[in-house]
Amino acid sequence: MSDAPSTAPSPTAAEDAALQSALAAAHTAVWGYAVVGAALPLEQREPVAVARQVHRDLRDRLAGLLTSRGVEPVGAEGGYALPFPVLSAVDAAVLAVTLEDGTSSAWTWVLDQATEAGTRELGVAELGAAELRAIGWRTAAGRTPVTTPFPGLPD
């Protein structure tokens, strides 16, 4: 019998990596929604505050889940590069769509890598919630169609 540590990956290693990606997307969304809110008039910021809080709660839930699995959760970056200048309410809505599409992609990967039923359930719920938020932002941005047939997958 060997005392050498096992080098076999844990049965949830791929799932944990995908959850780390979802956590990184949540960090990005929390930061990005601050930019979205700053570009909108005060009376239009309620959906931003709600979405930002949802992503904060999700970030905290994912960090707790990963910690409970013995995985060090990925931290937020010090800052993020915007994909384009946000100079108007339409730009803000397009950024919100971009944020939600990013989280959708991460949740799609979670679903692909999930080995546990609870992780699959979380992935389905969060993928659906991200698409619902994106529908509202696509509408605000004047984009059509407002729905995506397969959220999280490339066009």
C-alpha positions in Angstrom: 0.0 0.0 0.0 1.5 3.3 -1.0 1.4 6.5 1.1 1.8 8.7 -2.0 -1.0 11.2 -2.5 -3.5 10.3 -5.2 -3.0 12.1 -8.5 -6.4 11.1 -9.9 -8.6 14.1 -10.4 -11.7 14.3 -8.2 -14.9 13.0 -9.8 -16.2 16.6 -9.8 -13.0 18.3 -11.1 -14.6 19.2 -14.5 -17.8 20.3 -12.8 -15.8 22.4 -10.3 -13.9 24.1 -13.2 -17.2 24.9 -14.9 -18.6 26.3 -11.6 -15.4 28.5 -11.3 -16.2 29.8 -14.8 -19.8 30.6 -13.7 -18.4 32.3 -10.6 -16.0 34.4 -12.8 -19.0 35.4 -15.0 -20.9 36.4 -11.9 -18.0 38.6 -10.8 -18.0 40.2 -14.2 -21.7 40.8 -14.1 -21.6 42.5 -10.7 -18.9 44.8 -12.0 -20.6 45.4 -15.3 -24.0 46.2 -13.9 -22.4 49.1 -12.1 -21.4 50.5 -15.5 -24.9 49.8 -16.8 -26.5 51.7 -14.0 -24.2 54.6 -14.3 -25.3 55.1 -17.9 -29.0 55.1 -17.1 -31.2 57.8 -15.7 -32.0 57.3 -12.0 -35.6 56.3 -12.8 -34.5 53.5 -15.0 -32.1 51.8 -12.6 -34.4 49.5 -10.7 -33.8 46.5 -13.1 -30.1 47.2 -12.8 -30.2 47.0 -9.0 -32.2 43.8 -9.1 -29.9 42.1 -11.6 -26.8 43.2 -9.8 -28.1 41.8 -6.5 -29.1 38.6 -8.2 -25.5 38.2 -9.5 -24.1 39.1 -6.0 -26.2 36.4 -4.4 -25.2 33.9 -7.1 -21.6 34.8 -6.6 -21.8 34.2 -2.9 -23.7 30.9 -3.4 -21.1 29.7 -5.9 -18.2 30.7 -3.7 -19.8 28.8 -0.8 -20.5 25.7 -2.9 -16.9 25.6 -4.2 -15.5 26.2 -0.7 -17.7 23.3 0.6 -16.1 21.1 -2.0 -12.6 22.1 -0.9 -12.0 24.3 -3.9 -10.6 27.8 -3.6 -13.2 30.1 -5.4 -11.8 32.3 -8.1 -11.7 35.9 -7.0 -12.9 39.0 -8.8 -10.5 40.9 -11.0 -9.4 44.4 -10.0 -11.2 45.7 -13.1 -12.6 44.6 -16.4 -12.3 46.0 -19.9 -15.5 47.1 -21.5 -16.3 45.5 -24.9 -17.3 48.9 -26.2 -17.9 52.5 -24.9 -21.1 52.8 -22.9 -22.3 56.3 -23.8 -26.1 56.0 -23.8 -29.1 54.0 -22.4 -29.0 51.8 -25.5 -25.3 51.1 -25.0 -26.1 50.3 -21.3 -28.8 47.8 -22.4 -26.5 46.2 -24.9 -23.8 45.8 -22.2 -26.4 44.2 -19.9 -27.3 41.7 -22.8 -23.5 41.0 -23.1 -23.3 40.3 -19.4 -26.2 38.0 -19.4 -25.0 36.2 -22.5 -21.7 35.7 -20.8 -23.3 34.1 -17.8 -25.5 32.0 -20.1 -22.4 30.7 -21.8 -20.9 29.8 -18.4 -24.0 28.0 -17.3 -24.1 26.1 -20.5 -20.6 24.8 -19.7 -21.7 23.9 -16.2 -24.6 21.9 -17.7 -22.1 20.1 -20.0 -19.8 19.2 -17.2 -22.3 18.6 -14.4 -22.1 15.2 -12.7 -24.4 15.9 -9.8 -28.1 16.4 -10.0 -28.0 19.5 -7.8 -25.5 21.1 -10.1 -27.7 20.4 -13.2 -30.7 21.8 -11.4 -28.8 25.0 -10.5 -27.4 25.3 -14.1 -30.9 25.0 -15.7 -32.4 27.5 -13.2 -29.6 30.0 -13.7 -29.5 29.6 -17.5 -33.2 30.3 -17.7 -33.0 33.3 -15.3 -30.1 34.8 -17.3 -32.1 34.5 -20.5 -35.2 36.1 -18.9 -33.1 39.1 -17.8 -31.5 39.3 -21.3 -34.9 39.4 -22.9 -35.7 42.6 -21.0 -32.4 44.1 -21.9 -32.7 43.1 -25.6 -36.1 44.8 -25.7 -34.6 48.0 -24.1 -31.8 47.9 -26.7 -34.2 47.5 -29.6 -32.8 44.2 -30.6 -34.8 41.6 -32.3 -35.5 38.8 -31.8 -35.6 39.4 -28.1 -35.3 35.7 -27.3 -32.5 33.2 -28.0 -33.5 29.7 -29.1 -30.5 28.2 -27.4 -29.1 30.5 -24.6 -25.4 30.2 -24.0 -24.6 28.6 -27.3 -22.8 30.4 -30.1 -25.0 31.9 -32.8 
